[in-house]
């Protein structure tokens, strides 16, 4: 399928004239996902795990079927290794608090990369300070990549936890996470992989990667807001204490004591976002129908085309690795001498939607010596025509600002 054909599945992209280039923040939703959520609320909305009546049983079956579907999607060994959350941020906090608080001691080290989203950075700041551990960073080179030397110098025998983003949400750099995971395991550390920016674009096999934990948000994968996933190895999850406590995660409650339900319920307190789970299942069906090979082919063509066109604009600073094999569908850039928010506003006035700001990665931008950027993030429903419109809008923005520079 061509991106032009795929775009017809997305109502918003048909109903609005804007060029949408902010899929790194959230993806648009295909009609198949919208209809699946609508059907759930129309036909079998009920509270799962709580009713002996048929409607609740149907909701429970759909909820658990999606868990099984996700396990197969990422090749988890057991479906109970899939924990539903509200987003990747909650998933990453769950690991930091439930695993980190109980397993880190004074003198231990936590290693993360300078590329991390705040969601995989701030929780480890807090846990490290609380437990007396040291938080260390792997820094990138001038080509926006983590070298083997940096990985091996920062992950040591004192390292107990490594947190790493699979793909940078700012730079689009694809990190060598398999190398990092293997090396961390040799040193006795566990690894948390933030797959929020990777799973929409590339097939993930958690058994092949040997990740201990993996987190992602549904809304970046064509699904509704409010649903996320935490994968964790069963033997580790079984040893962890719950992050949230309340209904559906308990076994027995007495006045002074409580026993917890087995996995996955132990980590799913309260009524879950069942509609979001149904939408995530439909999104996975859609992804698998299109196929990751098709997704990557389209994205590589459109992103490479956009980079080629943008590189000819001498008024732009572009922040991407020159290694095309290690770059995803994200292009961060600035018009020299112009604030990114002003640029984004002018692009919007010309019908092009890009993100501007620090992208929840302030330490990364500070390391780069800048405050913020504009970011165009492409997906498989984007076309070369979309890239052309971005370039034309950038030329108009520059013409508007250059007389003040």
MARSETI-243565 format. One record per residue (C-alpha): residue number from 1; residue in one letter; z, y, x. Coordinates in steps of 0.2 Angstrom, whole numbers, plus 2048, in hexadecimal, padded with zeros to 3 digits. Layout:
(NUM; A; (Z; Y; X)) ...
***
This chain:
(1; X; (800; 800; 800)) (2; X; (7FD; 812; 805)) (3; X; (80A; 81F; 805)) (4; X; (800; 828; 7F7)) (5; X; (801; 818; 7ED)) (6; X; (813; 816; 7F0)) (7; X; (817; 828; 7EC)) (8; X; (812; 824; 7DA)) (9; X; (821; 81A; 7D8)) (10; X; (82D; 829; 7DB)) (11; X; (82F; 834; 7CB)) (12; X; (836; 843; 7D4)) (13; X; (827; 843; 7E1)) (14; X; (81C; 843; 7D2)) (15; X; (825; 850; 7C8)) (16; X; (828; 85D; 7D6)) (17; X; (81C; 865; 7E1)) (18; X; (827; 866; 7F0)) (19; X; (824; 85C; 800)) (20; X; (834; 852; 802)) (21; X; (839; 850; 814)) (22; X; (84C; 84D; 813)) (23; X; (84D; 83A; 811)) (24; X; (859; 839; 81F)) (25; X; (865; 841; 814)) (26; X; (860; 838; 804)) (27; X; (851; 82E; 7FE)) (28; X; (848; 831; 7EE)) (29; X; (849; 823; 7E1)) (30; X; (83B; 818; 7DB)) (31; X; (839; 815; 7C9)) (32; X; (83E; 803; 7CB)) (33; X; (84F; 808; 7D1)) (34; X; (851; 815; 7C3)) (35; X; (84C; 809; 7B6)) (36; X; (858; 7FB; 7BD)) (37; X; (867; 807; 7BC)) (38; X; (862; 80D; 7AB)) (39; X; (860; 7FB; 7A4)) (40; X; (872; 7F7; 7AB)) (41; X; (87A; 805; 7A1)) (42; X; (86F; 801; 792)) (43; X; (871; 7EF; 791)) (44; X; (880; 7E7; 79A)) (45; X; (88C; 7F5; 7A0)) (46; X; (89D; 7EE; 7A1)) (47; X; (8AB; 7EC; 7AE)) (48; X; (8A8; 7DE; 7BA)) (49; X; (8B6; 7D1; 7BF)) (50; X; (8C1; 7D7; 7B0)) (51; X; (8BA; 7CF; 7A0)) (52; X; (8B8; 7BE; 799)) (53; X; (8AB; 7C4; 78D)) (54; X; (899; 7C2; 790)) (55; X; (894; 7D4; 793)) (56; X; (8A1; 7D5; 7A1)) (57; X; (89B; 7C4; 7A8)) (58; X; (889; 7CB; 7A8)) (59; X; (88F; 7DB; 7B2)) (60; X; (899; 7D0; 7BE)) (61; X; (88A; 7C4; 7C1)) (62; X; (87E; 7D3; 7C5)) (63; X; (88B; 7DB; 7D0)) (64; X; (88E; 7CB; 7DA)) (65; X; (87B; 7C7; 7DA)) (66; X; (878; 7D7; 7E3)) (67; X; (885; 7D3; 7F0)) (68; X; (87C; 7C3; 7F4)) (69; X; (86B; 7CC; 7F4)) (70; X; (872; 7D8; 801)) (71; X; (879; 7CA; 80C)) (72; X; (868; 7C2; 80C)) (73; X; (860; 7D3; 810)) (74; X; (86A; 7D6; 820)) (75; X; (86C; 7C3; 823)) (76; X; (87F; 7C3; 822)) (77; X; (886; 7B1; 823)) (78; X; (891; 7B3; 814)) (79; X; (88F; 7BE; 804)) (80; X; (8A2; 7C2; 805)) (81; X; (89E; 7CB; 815)) (82; X; (896; 7D9; 80A)) (83; X; (8A3; 7E6; 804)) (84; X; (89D; 7F3; 7F8)) (85; X; (8A3; 805; 7FB)) (86; X; (89D; 816; 7F5)) (87; X; (893; 81A; 805)) (88; X; (892; 817; 818)) (89; X; (8A0; 824; 81B)) (90; X; (8AD; 81A; 811)) (91; X; (8A7; 80A; 819)) (92; X; (8A9; 811; 82A)) (93; X; (8BA; 818; 826)) (94; X; (8BF; 807; 81F)) (95; X; (8BC; 800; 830)) (96; X; (8C5; 80E; 839)) (97; X; (8D5; 80D; 82F)) (98; X; (8D6; 7FA; 82A)) (99; X; (8D0; 7F4; 83B)) (100; X; (8D4; 802; 847)) (101; X; (8E5; 806; 842)) (102; X; (8EB; 7F4; 843)) (103; X; (8E2; 7EF; 853)) (104; X; (8E2; 7FE; 85F)) (105; X; (8F0; 801; 86B)) (106; X; (8F5; 80F; 877)) (107; X; (8E9; 80E; 886)) (108; X; (8DB; 806; 87D)) (109; X; (8CA; 80E; 87C)) (110; X; (8BE; 812; 86E)) (111; X; (8AC; 815; 873)) (112; X; (89F; 81E; 868)) (113; X; (88F; 828; 86C)) (114; X; (88D; 83A; 86C)) (115; X; (880; 837; 85E)) (116; X; (88C; 832; 851)) (117; X; (88C; 839; 840)) (118; X; (89E; 840; 83C)) (119; X; (8A1; 831; 831)) (120; X; (8A1; 826; 840)) (121; X; (8AA; 832; 84B)) (122; X; (8B8; 83C; 842)) (123; X; (8C1; 82C; 83C)) (124; X; (8C2; 825; 84E)) (125; X; (8C8; 836; 854)) (126; X; (8D7; 834; 848)) (127; X; (8DA; 822; 84B)) (128; X; (8D9; 824; 85E)) (129; X; (8E6; 833; 85E)) (130; X; (8F1; 829; 852)) (131; X; (8F1; 81A; 85C)) (132; X; (8F1; 822; 86D)) (133; X; (8E0; 81B; 872)) (134; X; (8D3; 824; 87B)) (135; X; (8C2; 829; 873)) (136; X; (8B3; 829; 87F)) (137; X; (8A1; 82E; 87C)) (138; X; (891; 827; 882)) (139; X; (886; 836; 886)) (140; X; (873; 836; 885)) (141; X; (867; 83B; 893)) (142; X; (859; 848; 892)) (143; X; (84E; 83D; 888)) (144; X; (85B; 83C; 87A)) (145; X; (85F; 829; 87E)) (146; X; (86E; 81F; 884)) (147; X; (86B; 817; 895)) (148; X; (871; 806; 89A)) (149; X; (87B; 80E; 8A7)) (150; X; (884; 81A; 89B)) (151; X; (888; 80B; 88F)) (152; X; (88F; 800; 89D)) (153; X; (899; 80E; 8A5)) (154; X; (8A1; 813; 895)) (155; X; (8A5; 802; 88D)) (156; X; (8B2; 7FA; 898)) (157; X; (8C0; 7EC; 897)) (158; X; (8CB; 7F9; 88F)) (159; X; (8BE; 7FC; 880)) (160; X; (8C4; 7F4; 870)) (161; X; (8B8; 7FD; 864)) (162; X; (8A6; 803; 866)) (163; X; (89E; 80D; 858)) (164; X; (88B; 811; 859)) (165; X; (87E; 818; 84E)) (166; X; (86E; 80D; 84D)) (167; X; (863; 81C; 84B)) (168; X; (868; 82E; 84E)) (169; X; (867; 838; 83E)) (170; X; (863; 848; 848)) (171; X; (858; 842; 856)) (172; X; (850; 832; 84E)) (173; X; (855; 829; 85E)) (174; X; (855; 816; 85C)) (175; X; (864; 810; 866)) (176; X; (864; 7FF; 86F)) (177; X; (872; 7F8; 864)) (178; X; (86F; 7E6; 869)) (179; X; (872; 7EA; 87B)) (180; X; (882; 7F4; 876)) (181; X; (888; 7E7; 86B)) (182; X; (886; 7D9; 878)) (183; X; (88E; 7E3; 886)) (184; X; (89D; 7E8; 87B)) (185; X; (8A0; 7D6; 876)) (186; X; (8A0; 7D1; 889)) (187; X; (8AE; 7DE; 88B)) (188; X; (8B7; 7D7; 87C)) (189; X; (8B4; 7E6; 870)) (190; X; (8AE; 7E6; 85E)) (191; X; (89F; 7F0; 858)) (192; X; (89D; 7FB; 849)) (193; X; (88A; 7FF; 845)) (194; X; (885; 80E; 83B)) (195; X; (875; 808; 833)) (196; X; (873; 817; 827)) (197; X; (864; 81D; 82F)) (198; X; (85C; 80D; 834)) (199; X; (85D; 801; 825)) (200; X; (851; 80B; 81B)) (201; X; (844; 80A; 829)) (202; X; (846; 7F9; 832)) (203; X; (84C; 7E7; 82E)) (204; X; (85E; 7E4; 833)) (205; X; (864; 7D2; 837)) (206; X; (877; 7D3; 83A)) (207; X; (878; 7C2; 841)) (208; X; (86A; 7C5; 84E)) (209; X; (873; 7D6; 853)) (210; X; (884; 7CE; 852)) (211; X; (88C; 7DE; 84B)) (212; X; (89E; 7DC; 846)) (213; X; (89C; 7EA; 839)) (214; X; (88D; 7F3; 832)) (215; X; (88D; 801; 825)) (216; X; (880; 80A; 81B)) (217; X; (87E; 815; 80B)) (218; X; (873; 80F; 7FD)) (219; X; (86D; 821; 7F9)) (220; X; (863; 821; 80A)) (221; X; (85B; 811; 805)) (222; X; (853; 816; 7F4)) (223; X; (863; 812; 7EA)) (224; X; (86E; 81E; 7E0)) (225; X; (87C; 828; 7E7)) (226; X; (88E; 821; 7E8)) (227; X; (88B; 80F; 7EF)) (228; X; (88C; 80A; 800)) (229; X; (88F; 7F9; 80A)) (230; X; (89A; 7F3; 818)) (231; X; (895; 7E3; 820)) (232; X; (8A3; 7DB; 82B)) (233; X; (8A5; 7CA; 833)) (234; X; (8AF; 7BF; 827)) (235; X; (8BB; 7BA; 835)) (236; X; (8BF; 7CC; 839)) (237; X; (8C0; 7D2; 826)) (238; X; (8CC; 7C4; 822)) (239; X; (8D8; 7CA; 82F)) (240; X; (8D7; 7DD; 829)) (241; X; (8E3; 7E5; 81D)) (242; X; (8DB; 7EE; 80E)) (243; X; (8D6; 800; 80F)) (244; X; (8D9; 804; 7FD)) (245; X; (8E5; 7FC; 7F1)) (246; X; (8E4; 7FA; 7DE)) (247; X; (8DB; 7F0; 7D1)) (248; X; (8D0; 7E1; 7D5)) (249; X; (8D5; 7E0; 7E7)) (250; X; (8E6; 7D7; 7E4)) (251; X; (8EB; 7C5; 7E1)) (252; X; (8FD; 7C6; 7DB)) (253; X; (908; 7D6; 7D9)) (254; X; (91A; 7D5; 7D8)) (255; X; (927; 7E3; 7D7)) (256; X; (929; 7E3; 7EA)) (257; X; (91A; 7DA; 7F1)) (258; X; (908; 7D7; 7EF)) (259; X; (8FB; 7CA; 7F5)) (260; X; (8E9; 7CF; 7F7)) (261; X; (8D9; 7C7; 7F0)) (262; X; (8CD; 7BE; 7FB)) (263; X; (8BD; 7C6; 802)) (264; X; (8B4; 7D0; 7FC)) (265; X; (8C0; 7D6; 7EF)) (266; X; (8CE; 7DA; 7FB)) (267; X; (8C4; 7E9; 800)) (268; X; (8BD; 7EF; 7EF)) (269; X; (8CC; 7F7; 7E6)) (270; X; (8C9; 7FE; 7D5)) (271; X; (8B9; 7FE; 7CA)) (272; X; (8AA; 7FF; 7D4)) (273; X; (899; 808; 7D2)) (274; X; (891; 7FA; 7C9)) (275; X; (882; 804; 7C4)) (276; X; (880; 809; 7D7)) (277; X; (881; 7F7; 7DC)) (278; X; (873; 7F3; 7CF)) (279; X; (869; 801; 7D6)) (280; X; (86B; 7FB; 7E8)) (281; X; (865; 7EA; 7E3)) (282; X; (856; 7F1; 7DB)) (283; X; (853; 7FC; 7EB)) (284; X; (853; 7ED; 7F6)) (285; X; (847; 7E4; 7EA)) (286; X; (83B; 7F3; 7EC)) (287; X; (83D; 7F3; 7FF)) (288; X; (839; 7E1; 801)) (289; X; (82A; 7E3; 7F5)) (290; X; (823; 7F1; 800)) (291; X; (828; 7E8; 810)) (292; X; (830; 7EF; 820)) (293; X; (81F; 7EC; 829)) (294; X; (816; 7F8; 81D)) (295; X; (825; 804; 81D)) (296; X; (824; 806; 830)) (297; X; (812; 807; 831)) (298; X; (811; 815; 825)) (299; X; (820; 81E; 82D)) (300; X; (819; 81C; 83F)) (301; X; (808; 823; 83A)) (302; X; (80F; 832; 830)) (303; X; (81D; 836; 83C)) (304; X; (812; 835; 84C)) (305; X; (805; 840; 843)) (306; X; (812; 84D; 83F)) (307; X; (819; 84D; 851)) (308; X; (807; 84F; 857)) (309; X; (804; 85E; 84C)) (310; X; (815; 866; 84F)) (311; X; (814; 864; 862)) (312; X; (805; 870; 861)) (313; X; (810; 87E; 85A)) (314; X; (816; 887; 86A)) (315; X; (823; 890; 860)) (316; X; (82D; 880; 85C)) (317; X; (83A; 877; 866)) (318; X; (83A; 865; 861)) (319; X; (848; 859; 865)) (320; X; (842; 847; 866)) (321; X; (841; 83A; 873)) (322; X; (830; 838; 87B)) (323; X; (831; 825; 87A)) (324; X; (828; 822; 86A)) (325; X; (82F; 810; 869)) (326; X; (841; 817; 868)) (327; X; (83D; 824; 85B)) (328; X; (83F; 823; 848)) (329; X; (839; 82E; 83A)) (330; X; (843; 83D; 83E)) (331; X; (83D; 84D; 846)) (332; X; (84A; 85B; 84A)) (333; X; (843; 86C; 84F)) (334; X; (846; 87E; 850)) (335; X; (83B; 88D; 84F)) (336; X; (840; 896; 85F)) (337; X; (84B; 8A5; 85C)) (338; X; (84D; 8A2; 849)) (339; X; (85C; 89A; 840)) (340; X; (858; 889; 839)) (341; X; (85F; 88E; 828)) (342; X; (853; 89D; 827)) (343; X; (845; 891; 82C)) (344; X; (849; 884; 81F)) (345; X; (84A; 892; 812)) (346; X; (838; 898; 816)) (347; X; (832; 886; 816)) (348; X; (83A; 883; 805)) (349; X; (831; 893; 7FE)) (350; X; (821; 88A; 804)) (351; X; (825; 87A; 7FB)) (352; X; (82C; 870; 80A)) (353; X; (83E; 868; 80A)) (354; X; (846; 866; 81A)) (355; X; (858; 865; 820)) (356; X; (860; 873; 82A)) (357; X; (871; 873; 832)) (358; X; (87B; 868; 83E)) (359; X; (878; 858; 834)) (360; X; (88A; 852; 835)) (361; X; (888; 850; 848)) (362; X; (890; 860; 850)) (363; X; (895; 858; 860)) (364; X; (883; 852; 863)) (365; X; (87C; 863; 860)) (366; X; (889; 86B; 86B)) (367; X; (885; 85F; 879)) (368; X; (873; 864; 876)) (369; X; (878; 876; 878)) (370; X; (872; 87B; 866)) (371; X; (87B; 87F; 856)) (372; X; (86F; 878; 849)) (373; X; (85D; 872; 846)) (374; X; (851; 86F; 838)) (375; X; (84D; 85D; 835)) (376; X; (83E; 855; 82D)) (377; X; (842; 843; 829)) (378; X; (833; 839; 822)) (379; X; (833; 829; 818)) (380; X; (825; 81D; 812)) (381; X; (821; 828; 803)) (382; X; (81C; 836; 80F)) (383; X; (80A; 839; 813)) (384; X; (800; 842; 821)) (385; X; (7FD; 84F; 814)) (386; X; (80F; 852; 813)) (387; X; (810; 855; 826)) (388; X; (801; 861; 825)) (389; X; (80B; 86B; 818)) (390; X; (81A; 86B; 823)) (391; X; (80F; 872; 832)) (392; X; (807; 87F; 827)) (393; X; (818; 885; 820)) (394; X; (81F; 886; 832)) (395; X; (810; 891; 837)) (396; X; (814; 89D; 828)) (397; X; (826; 89D; 82C)) (398; X; (822; 8A2; 83E)) (399; X; (816; 8B0; 839)) (400; X; (824; 8B7; 82E)) (401; X; (831; 8B6; 83C)) (402; X; (828; 8BB; 84B)) (403; X; (827; 8CD; 848)) (404; X; (83A; 8CD; 849)) (405; X; (83B; 8C3; 859)) 
***
